[in-house]
Amino acid sequence: MTGPVRVLLADDQTLVRAAFAMLVESAPDMVVVGEAGSGREAVALAREVRPDLVVMDIRMPDLDGIEATRLIAAEEALAGVRVLVLTTYDTDENIVEALRAGASGFLVKDTRPAELLDAIRTVAAGEALLSPGPTARLIARFLRSPSVPPVGGPECLSEREREVLALVGRGLTNTEIGEALGLSPLTAKTHVSRIMGKLGARDRAQLVVVAYESGMVTPGTM
C-alpha cells in the first residue's frame, strides 16, 4: 500500500469517535477520511470516500455494525475496503457474526492506543486480526456451532492447501506458515492467495472462519 492508510470511523458516541480521530491523525501513516454516527451513515460514507479501512462499532443506531459490515463486504465496488470491528468481551456472538459478515478482524474497545494503531495497520495490509486467548477460544466454539458457511468448504483444496489453511486458522503469518511447512514466505503467500480464490474468500479472516467451521482448527489448537 502506498500513501497513508485512509480510515473511516463509525461510532455513535461523539466523544469516542473524536478520541479515535485524534489518535489516528497522530500516526504519520494514517489519515481520517470520514466519521459516521450510525451504520447506515458508515455504508454511505464508505461508498463516497472509499476508505482503506473502516473502524466499526458493533452497537449503533439505525443500522448496527454487523449489518453495515455485511453491506460493505457484499458491494463489489467496495471490495478493497476492510472492516475492523470494535466490541467488548461480553459480545462474542456478535464478533462471530461480524466475521461471517465480512469483517477482517475485531478489537476490544478498551484496548491501548498503540494496539489500535497496530490493528489498523495489520488489517489494512490484508491480514486477519483475531484477539488471542480466551476470546479466540470462544470464537472457535461459536464457529463450530451449526451454520451455513459464508464461503466454500475445503473439499476443493489440495492436501498442501489444507495444511496451509489449518495454519491460517491458527493465526500464523505467511512467514510462520513457511517455517512450519518448510516453504518460503512467498510460496506460503501464494498458497494463501490460491486458497482464497478457490474458496471465494475476500481475506484471511474468512479463511479462519472456514478452518473453524470445517473442524480443521479446534479451540485446543489455538
C-alpha positions as CSV (number, residue, x, y, z in Angstrom):
1,M,0.0,0.0,0.0
2,T,1.3,3.4,-1.0
3,G,0.4,6.5,1.0
4,P,-1.3,6.7,4.3
5,V,-4.0,4.3,5.4
6,R,-7.3,6.0,4.8
7,V,-9.6,5.4,7.8
8,L,-13.3,5.8,8.2
9,L,-14.5,5.9,11.8
10,A,-18.0,4.6,12.7
11,D,-19.2,5.0,16.3
12,D,-22.4,6.5,17.6
13,Q,-20.7,8.2,20.6
14,T,-19.3,11.5,19.5
15,L,-16.6,11.7,22.2
16,V,-15.4,8.2,21.5
17,R,-15.2,9.0,17.8
18,A,-13.4,12.2,18.4
19,A,-10.8,10.4,20.6
20,F,-10.3,7.8,17.9
21,A,-9.9,10.5,15.3
22,M,-7.2,12.3,17.3
23,L,-5.4,9.0,17.8
24,V,-5.5,8.0,14.1
25,E,-4.4,11.5,13.0
26,S,-1.5,11.4,15.4
27,A,0.0,8.5,13.3
28,P,2.1,9.7,10.4
29,D,0.9,6.7,8.2
30,M,-2.8,7.2,8.7
31,V,-5.5,9.8,7.9
32,V,-9.2,10.0,8.9
33,V,-11.3,10.4,5.7
34,G,-14.7,10.3,7.3
35,E,-16.7,9.9,10.5
36,A,-20.1,8.2,10.8
37,G,-22.6,8.1,13.7
38,S,-24.6,5.2,12.5
39,G,-24.3,2.0,10.5
40,R,-26.3,3.4,7.6
41,E,-24.1,6.6,7.5
42,A,-21.0,4.4,7.6
43,V,-22.1,2.5,4.5
44,A,-23.0,5.7,2.7
45,L,-19.6,7.3,3.6
46,A,-17.7,4.1,2.5
47,R,-19.3,4.4,-0.9
48,E,-18.5,8.1,-1.1
49,V,-14.9,8.2,0.2
50,R,-13.7,4.6,-0.5
51,P,-11.5,4.2,2.6
52,D,-8.9,1.5,3.0
53,L,-10.4,0.6,6.4
54,V,-13.5,1.2,8.5
55,V,-13.2,1.1,12.3
56,M,-16.7,-0.1,13.0
57,D,-18.5,-0.2,16.4
58,I,-21.0,-3.1,16.6
59,R,-23.7,-1.3,18.6
60,M,-25.0,1.6,16.6
61,P,-28.5,3.0,15.8
62,D,-30.4,2.9,12.5
63,L,-28.2,0.0,11.2
64,D,-25.9,-1.9,13.5
65,G,-22.2,-2.5,12.7
66,I,-22.8,-6.1,11.7
67,E,-25.3,-5.3,9.0
68,A,-23.2,-2.3,7.9
69,T,-20.2,-4.6,7.6
70,R,-22.3,-7.1,5.6
71,L,-23.4,-4.4,3.1
72,I,-19.9,-3.1,2.7
73,A,-18.5,-6.6,2.1
74,A,-21.2,-7.5,-0.4
75,E,-20.7,-4.5,-2.6
76,E,-18.3,-5.2,-5.4
77,A,-17.2,-1.6,-5.7
78,L,-16.0,-1.7,-2.1
79,A,-14.1,-4.9,-2.5
80,G,-10.9,-3.3,-1.2
81,V,-12.4,-1.8,1.9
82,R,-11.5,-3.7,5.1
83,V,-13.6,-3.6,8.3
84,L,-12.2,-3.7,11.8
85,V,-15.0,-4.1,14.3
86,L,-14.9,-2.8,17.9
87,T,-16.6,-4.9,20.6
88,T,-16.5,-5.9,24.3
89,Y,-15.8,-9.3,25.8
90,D,-19.5,-9.9,26.5
91,T,-20.5,-9.8,22.8
92,D,-18.7,-12.8,21.4
93,E,-21.7,-13.9,19.4
94,N,-21.6,-10.5,17.7
95,I,-17.9,-10.9,16.9
96,V,-18.6,-14.2,15.1
97,E,-21.5,-12.6,13.2
98,A,-19.2,-9.7,12.2
99,L,-16.6,-12.1,10.9
100,R,-19.2,-14.0,8.9
101,A,-20.5,-10.7,7.6
102,G,-17.1,-10.0,6.2
103,A,-15.1,-8.2,8.9
104,S,-11.4,-8.7,8.7
105,G,-10.9,-8.6,12.5
106,F,-12.0,-7.3,15.8
107,L,-10.6,-5.4,18.7
108,V,-12.0,-4.7,22.2
109,K,-12.9,-1.1,22.8
110,D,-10.7,-0.6,25.9
111,T,-7.5,-1.6,24.0
112,R,-4.4,0.5,24.4
113,P,-4.0,3.3,21.8
114,A,-0.8,1.7,20.3
115,E,-2.6,-1.6,19.8
116,L,-5.5,0.1,17.9
117,L,-3.0,1.7,15.5
118,D,-1.2,-1.6,15.0
119,A,-4.5,-3.3,14.4
120,I,-5.4,-0.8,11.7
121,R,-2.1,-1.4,10.0
122,T,-2.5,-5.2,10.2
123,V,-6.0,-5.3,8.8
124,A,-5.2,-2.6,6.1
125,A,-2.3,-4.8,5.0
126,G,-4.7,-7.7,4.3
127,E,-4.1,-9.7,7.4
128,A,-6.8,-11.1,9.8
129,L,-6.8,-9.8,13.3
130,L,-8.2,-12.2,15.9
131,S,-7.5,-11.5,19.6
132,P,-5.6,-14.4,21.2
133,G,-6.5,-16.3,24.4
134,P,-10.0,-16.7,25.8
135,T,-11.8,-14.7,23.2
136,A,-10.3,-16.8,20.3
137,R,-11.5,-19.9,22.1
138,L,-15.0,-18.5,22.5
139,I,-15.0,-17.6,18.8
140,A,-14.0,-21.2,18.0
141,R,-16.9,-22.6,20.0
142,F,-19.4,-20.4,18.3
143,L,-18.0,-21.0,14.8
144,R,-18.2,-24.8,15.4
145,S,-22.0,-24.5,16.0
146,P,-24.3,-25.5,13.1
147,S,-24.4,-22.8,10.5
148,V,-24.2,-22.2,6.8
149,P,-20.5,-21.4,5.9
150,P,-20.1,-18.0,4.3
151,V,-17.8,-19.3,1.6
152,G,-16.9,-22.6,0.0
153,G,-15.6,-25.5,2.0
154,P,-12.1,-27.0,2.0
155,E,-13.1,-30.1,-0.1
156,C,-11.7,-28.5,-3.3
157,L,-8.3,-27.9,-1.8
158,S,-5.1,-30.0,-2.2
159,E,-3.5,-31.6,0.8
160,R,-0.9,-28.9,1.0
161,E,-3.5,-26.2,0.7
162,R,-5.5,-27.8,3.5
163,E,-2.3,-27.8,5.7
164,V,-1.8,-24.1,4.9
165,L,-5.5,-23.3,5.6
166,A,-5.2,-25.0,9.0
167,L,-2.2,-22.9,9.9
168,V,-4.0,-19.7,8.7
169,G,-6.9,-20.7,11.0
170,R,-4.5,-20.8,13.9
171,G,-3.4,-17.3,13.2
172,L,0.0,-17.9,11.7
173,T,1.6,-15.3,9.4
174,N,3.0,-16.3,5.9
175,T,6.5,-16.4,7.4
176,E,5.4,-18.7,10.2
177,I,3.5,-20.9,7.8
178,G,6.6,-21.1,5.7
179,E,8.7,-22.1,8.7
180,A,6.2,-24.7,9.8
181,L,6.0,-26.4,6.3
182,G,9.5,-25.8,5.0
183,L,8.4,-23.2,2.5
184,S,9.5,-19.7,1.6
185,P,7.2,-16.9,2.8
186,L,6.4,-16.0,-0.8
187,T,5.4,-19.6,-1.5
188,A,3.2,-19.6,1.6
189,K,1.6,-16.3,0.4
190,T,0.9,-17.9,-3.0
191,H,-0.8,-20.8,-1.4
192,V,-2.9,-18.5,0.8
193,S,-3.9,-16.5,-2.3
194,R,-4.9,-19.6,-4.2
195,I,-6.9,-20.9,-1.3
196,M,-8.8,-17.6,-1.1
197,G,-9.5,-17.8,-4.8
198,K,-10.8,-21.4,-4.6
199,L,-13.0,-20.7,-1.6
200,G,-14.2,-17.3,-2.7
201,A,-12.9,-15.6,0.4
202,R,-12.2,-11.9,0.5
203,D,-9.4,-12.1,3.1
204,R,-7.7,-14.2,5.7
205,A,-10.4,-13.7,8.3
206,Q,-12.9,-15.6,6.2
207,L,-10.3,-18.4,5.8
208,V,-10.2,-18.6,9.6
209,V,-14.0,-19.0,9.6
210,V,-13.8,-21.8,7.1
211,A,-11.0,-23.5,9.1
212,Y,-13.1,-23.5,12.3
213,E,-16.4,-24.4,10.7
214,S,-14.9,-27.3,8.8
215,G,-13.3,-28.6,12.0
216,M,-9.8,-28.2,10.7
217,V,-9.0,-26.0,13.7
218,T,-10.4,-26.5,17.2
219,P,-10.1,-24.5,20.4
220,G,-7.4,-26.8,21.7
221,T,-5.1,-26.0,18.8
222,M,-5.0,-22.2,19.4
